[in-house]
Amino acid sequence: MEEETIVLIVGAGPTRLTTAACLTQLSIPYGIVKREDCSVSLWRNRAYDRLKLHLAKEFCELSHMSYPKDAPTYIPKDQFVNNLDNYIDCFNIQPRYHTAIESCMYDEGRKCWASMARHMVTSMVVKYKARFLVVTSGENSAENIPMIPGLNYFPGEVIHSSRYKSGSTYSRKNVLVVGCGNFGMEIAYDLAAHGANTSIVVRSPVHVMTKELIRLGMTLVQYLPVNVVDSLVLTMSNFVFGDLSRHGIVRPKIGPLLLKSNTGRSAVIGVGTVGLIKRVLGGISKITGNIVEFEGRDERAFDAIIFATGYRSTANNWLKKGESMLNDDGMPKKRFPNHWKGANGCIVLVWQREDWMVLPWMPRILPMTSCLP
């Protein structure tokens, strides 16, 4: 079975749903496939209960649909998912669920992207022919748990942050959180708030900001040079949090907004974790039984380990010759604002970076003259 369309969208996360809505508004035919059984599966199935959007709602609006005026500034997870369901209904977006792309390659002869997809329930194979291909780099699909000597023999609970829901079951337990990004910091806070004896591994320099400082910075950077805004928000952050080096937390050498633009790494939102920090530990050397040994030979016993260490992109597994556009981590080789420009009509969306700003202009990004049947 073979189907032909103008645009093939792989996945049904927020950026891809926005792309579908833009194409619908322009009456451009498209197909959208999703390996899981629902849209935005990361938000529905792999997010903890207390999660909210870390950016203010004005920076996270979906194209052609604003949030209600009475919506909170920082949208809770359940409300965000409900808004996306309404968005899907409004624009009649119909993803083909349980459909996984197994291979995709640009056909020079036919000047199109040739993809082979398989339905994961019926095993039926569908071949797609599309002029444009929309993929998401940094695709949140494969859990990333680092290889640590002795981890397989740890007698306690070991989970990835995608399976964490609440700290209520960890009360009075010694819990180690590995990773100090937003998920790691917020999970550590939730554990401490539920009475767990929480330690956190901080391996890399990180900026800690409040949501309000990030909102201020994103507003000012539209009018002022990024280095000026970075200097301002860093000064205010130091006033709020003080010298974090006393906790073992070191700031990066460049400011939070420039770091985000250059590398995609976000500042950590201080939800209260800093005030509860008792133990910040370095990298893990090895694990022996329930004893974790850290760099510097510090040893501590734990009942559970939670890895907030992100995901591995699987895009390069099926996107043949995709290494010309994506690096080994599945992120674009080109830098913002040209990171979305793949070869041969491949459009790369980056949920972790600036796509909320890029997507409203998605109809202009697509070369319309080439889209005409």
Salt bridges, closest charged atoms under 4 A:
GLU2 OE2 - ARG110 NH1 3.81
GLU3 OE2 - ARG96 NH1 2.64
GLU4 OE2 - LYS129 NZ 3.92
GLU36 OE1 - LYS34 NZ 3.37
GLU36 OE2 - ARG35 NH2 3.55
GLU58 OE2 - ARG215 NE 2.75
ASP85 OD1 - ARG44 NH2 2.35
GLU102 OE2 - ARG118 NE 2.77
ASP107 OD2 - ARG110 NE 3.20
GLU108 OE1 - LYS111 NZ 3.62
GLU139 OE2 - ARG35 NH1 3.97
GLU186 OE2 - ARG50 NE 3.23
GLU186 OE1 - HIS54 NE2 3.06
ASP190 OD1 - HIS194 ND1 3.55
GLU293 OE2 - ARG297 NH1 3.96
ASP298 OD2 - ARG300 NE 3.50
ASP355 OD1 - HIS339 NE2 3.42
